[in-house]
Amino acid sequence: MVKKVVQAGHPALQRKNKTVSSFKSPKLKILLEDLVDTMHKASLIGIAAPQIGENYMAFLTHPRNTRSRKLPKTDKLRVYVNPKITFKSKKKNIIYEGCGSVSRGKLFGPVSRPSEIEVEALNEKGKRFSLRCDGILARVIQHEYDHLMGAEFIGKVEDYGKVMSIEYYKKNIRNSALQRKNSKITKIEYSKF
């Protein structure tokens, strides 16, 4: 079911998130279905449980072309339950980020983050996996993981003078050489435990 994406300032974005302990629970299945439906309806490439008011350690990624993003390479829908980022490269890059929780403001801003990361998590069936990646996939994982830690991307913008509307972003940044280069996925190494 499509849920309302809570906006910046909502208490759910600041609460401590609970570890998922039961993968047989109908509640988890419903939560993940709601996240998928809401992410796709809102035209997002990632979403975390607190963004729909559910304080659990779970998020999704699905880097694909949307109304506001055109990507050089996409990735499949992935589920991350009880995730932990285990590696961050020293090399960083800047990608303009937006967020469903600031969708009413329709803002994008430049955020510097590690260009490559590794995350360990459980999938929707409770099976542990590791994923090492770069590009927009690494970016969205870090962005959604921040939601689980109570942080918003807007607090990570280094130069507020470069925050812009979605219209200006689409016209001037979305297809820029630097945005496309930093967003390009060149590495996806997935392994099960």
N, C-alpha and C positions, 0 to 999 in steps of 0.2 A: 504494500500500500504506500502511496506517495504521502510523505509527511512534510510538515512545514520545516524549513531550514531555519533554525534559530539564528538571530542576528547578534553581532558583537555587543557585549554588555549583558547578555542573557546569563543567568547564574549557572546553567548547565555547562557552559564553556569553561567555567572556572572550578567546578567541583572535581574531587578526586574520582577517578574512574576505577570500577571494580574489575578484578581479574575474572575471566570466564573460567568456571570450574566444571561445568557440565556441557558436553557436546551432544547429549541426547535430549536436552531441554527444548521443548517447542518454542520457548521464548527466544532462544538464540536463532533458530531457523527463521522466525518471524522478523527478528531484528535485522538479520542479514538480507532478507527479501525486501524489507522496507528501505534499507540503505541502497540496494541496487535500484529499486523503483525511483527513489527520491533523487539519486545521483543522475540517472538518465533523464528524468523529467526536468531537472534543474540545469541540464546541460553542463554538468561538472565532470572533471576527470579523476576526482577522488572525493571521498567523504568519510568522516569519522562519526562514530556513534553519538558523541556529545552534540554534534550538529543537528541531530534530530531529537535532542533532549534525553537521550539514553546514555547513562554514564557507565559504559563498559569499555574495556580495552579491546576495541575492534575498529578497523577501518578497511576501506576498499580502495583499489586503484583501477582505473581503466583509461589510460591515456589514449585518446582517440580524437578525431576531428569533431569540434563542437561549434556552436555559433560564435564563440570568442577565440577559439584556438584552432590553428591549422598546423598540424605536426608533420615533420619530415618522415617519422616512423611512429607507428602506434604499437600498442601492446594489448594483450587480452585482459579481461576482467580477473582481478586477483583479490583474495580475501586474506586479511592479516588479523589473527586473534592473539592477544597477549604478546604483541611484538616487542622486540628490543633491537635497536640499532647497535651492531657490534663492530662496525668499522666505518670511519669517515676519512676520505682522502684529505691530504694536506692541500691539494690543489682545489681551488674554489672557482666558481663562475657566478655570473649574475644572470638571472632570468626574471622577467617581469611576472609577478604572481598576482592572481586575483583569488577570491574566496567566496563560496556560497554564503558565508556568514557576514559578508559585507556587500551582498548582492544589491541591497537597496541603494547603497552608495555607488555601486558599479565602478569600483576603483581598482586600478592596477598599479603596482609599484615594484621597483627593482630591489631584489633580495639576493645577497651573496650567501651561498651555501657550498658545502663540499660537492664537487662534481661527481664523485663516485662514492657509493655507500654499500654496506652489506647489512641486511636485516634478517633476523631469525624470528619465526612466528609459527603459529599453528594455522592450518587451513580450516575450512568449515566443518571438516570431519574430525578435527583434533589431531591431524598428522603434522608433525614438526617438519619445517623446511627452512632452507637458507636461500636467500636471493641476493646476489651481488650485481649491481647495475649502475648505469650512469644516465645522463640526459634527463629528459622530462620524467622518466620513471623514478629515478633517484630523487628528483625534486619533489614529486608529489608524495612519495613515501615520507620524506622529511617533513613536509608541510602537514600531512595528516597525523604523523607521529606527534608533532607539536601540539595538535588539538588534544591528544590524549594526555599531554603534560600541562594543559591549561594555557598554552601560548597561542597567540594569533600572528599571522604573517605581518600584519601592519606594524607590530612592535619590532620587527626585524628589518624594516625598510631603512636603508642607510642614508638616503637623501630624500627627505619629504618634498623637496622642490621638484622631484621627478615623478611624484604620484600623479596619475592621470585618469581621466574618464575612460570607460570602455570604448567609446567612439574613437577617441584619440589613439588609444592602444591599438585598435583594429586597423586604423588608417596608417599609423606610423611605426609601430613596434612589432606587431604580430609577425609580419613577414620579413622583418629586417634580417640581414645576414647574421648578425651576432645572436639574435634571439633564436633563429633557426639552428645555428651551429651549436649553441649551448643546450638546446632542447633535444638535439638528435641523440637517439638511443643507439649506441654502438656495442653495448655489452649487456647481456642478460645471462647470468649463470645461475641456474636453478638446481638445487640438490635437495633430496629428501634425506631424513635421518633414519 
